[in-house]
């Protein structure tokens, strides 16, 4: 099987490099992107998590400067994913995001953050139940952004209102939720039931047990499912302690990433090609469908953003062997070694 490669909508870092680090450089970014390319990923949206407006501005300017000056960034990074600060701060919903920095949705903040950047914020994750949620979704869509629902407690009416306003995705569906939910009137069921929302899923067997993953894909449908990594710098790197977005995290030998006290997940160590192999091995999808869930489907969602052109960002084609292992066939401008 030959493809244009995988596309990761949600990746916070990779191969020891934190995309939320204001000290990121073009050379360190290239280390991460080269490691992603080896994993069959030819495009991604580096993801910034919740922080104060001042800190977010510092982080995204540093990231954008690194992308623009790097060897692989111009071909692999069409834009960015802002996951927060417009999230639900309640326990369980907030995840590892700093709750003190969370705020109500604000399209003007997004516009301010991307002013002067070489590429746009293409994807924004927010909790639509916060004040001004649906109106902000409309404003973001008018500005050419794709809007996703995540870290949210929104029930059926609010999810419908968010979809009416233009939301099209669910960020890491099944995660960013408390361990206990109302039996039937809960946001997981509401997002599953909304046909206008495509579901992004982390197929590492840690964020979602494999049987639950199979159920979510069955209910949402393969055509409406996207595989993401939600990787932090522990992906393609040794187990150990890392610093992610200003917080300490710990990656164990099994790929589980948590705060050092073990309370809650803090991203993943998943490589997107492994997610493809997992859903194939677990009989969730056949190989062709699994690859499409991590390549064609995310690109199709981003097609709604005027700042994205999937055909422009093509550093190489990927051949997949019978074991679903990727090999780069060729690379475009600025790409590294074969």
Rosetta blueprint (number, residue, H / E / L):
1 X L
2 X E
3 X E
4 X L
5 X L
6 X E
7 X E
8 X E
9 X E
10 X E
11 X E
12 X L
13 X E
14 X E
15 X L
16 X L
17 X E
18 X E
19 X L
20 X L
21 X L
22 X L
23 X L
24 X L
25 X L
26 X H
27 X H
28 X H
29 X H
30 X H
31 X H
32 X H
33 X H
34 X H
35 X H
36 X H
37 X H
38 X H
39 X L
40 X L
41 X E
42 X E
43 X E
44 X E
45 X E
46 X E
47 X E
48 X E
49 X E
50 X L
51 X L
52 X L
53 X H
54 X H
55 X H
56 X H
57 X H
58 X H
59 X H
60 X H
61 X H
62 X H
63 X H
64 X H
65 X H
66 X H
67 X H
68 X H
69 X H
70 X L
71 X L
72 X L
73 X H
74 X H
75 X H
76 X H
77 X L
78 X L
79 X E
80 X E
81 X E
82 X E
83 X E
84 X L
85 X L
86 X L
87 X L
88 X L
89 X L
90 X L
91 X L
92 X L
93 X L
94 X L
95 X L
96 X L
97 X L
98 X L
99 X H
100 X H
101 X H
102 X L
103 X L
104 X L
105 X L
106 X L
107 X H
108 X H
109 X H
110 X H
111 X H
112 X H
113 X H
114 X H
115 X L
116 X L
117 X L
118 X L
119 X L
120 X E
121 X E
122 X E
123 X E
124 X E
125 X E
126 X E
127 X L
128 X L
129 X L
130 X L
131 X L
132 X L
133 X H
134 X H
135 X H
136 X H
137 X H
138 X H
139 X H
140 X H
141 X H
142 X H
143 X L
144 X L
145 X L
146 X E
147 X E
148 X E
149 X E
150 X L
151 X L
152 X L
153 X L
154 X L
155 X L
156 X H
157 X H
158 X H
159 X H
160 X H
161 X H
162 X H
163 X H
164 X H
165 X H
166 X L
167 X L
168 X L
169 X E
170 X E
171 X L
172 X L
173 X L
174 X L
175 X L
176 X L
177 X L
178 X L
179 X L
180 X L
181 X L
182 X L
183 X L
184 X L
185 X L
186 X L
187 X H
188 X H
189 X H
190 X H
191 X H
192 X H
193 X H
194 X L
195 X L
196 X L
197 X L
198 X E
199 X E
200 X E
201 X E
202 X E
203 X L
204 X L
205 X L
206 X L
207 X L
208 X L
209 X L
210 X H
211 X H
212 X H
213 X H
214 X H
215 X H
216 X H
217 X H
218 X H
219 X H
220 X H
221 X L
222 X H
223 X H
224 X H
225 X E
226 X E
227 X E
228 X E
229 X L
230 X L
231 X E
232 X L
233 X L
234 X L
235 X L
236 X L
237 X L
238 X L
239 X L
240 X E
241 X E
242 X E
243 X E
244 X E
245 X L
246 X L
247 X E
248 X E
249 X E
250 X E
251 X E
252 X L
253 X L
254 X L
255 X L
256 X L
257 X E
258 X E
259 X L
260 X L
261 X L
262 X L
263 X L
264 X L
265 X E
266 X L
267 X L
268 X E
269 X L
270 X L
271 X L
272 X H
273 X H
274 X H
275 X H
276 X H
277 X H
278 X H
279 X H
280 X H
281 X H
282 X L
283 X L
284 X L
285 X L
286 X L
287 X H
288 X H
289 X H
290 X H
291 X H
292 X H
293 X H
294 X L
295 X L
296 X H
297 X H
298 X H
299 X H
300 X H
301 X H
302 X H
303 X L
304 X L
305 X L
306 X L
307 X L
308 X L
309 X L
310 X L
311 X L
312 X L
313 X L
314 X L
315 X L
316 X E
317 X E
318 X E
319 X E
320 X E
321 X L
322 X L
323 X L
324 X L
325 X L
326 X E
327 X E
328 X E
329 X E
330 X E
331 X E
332 X L
333 X L
334 X L
335 X L
336 X L
337 X L
338 X L
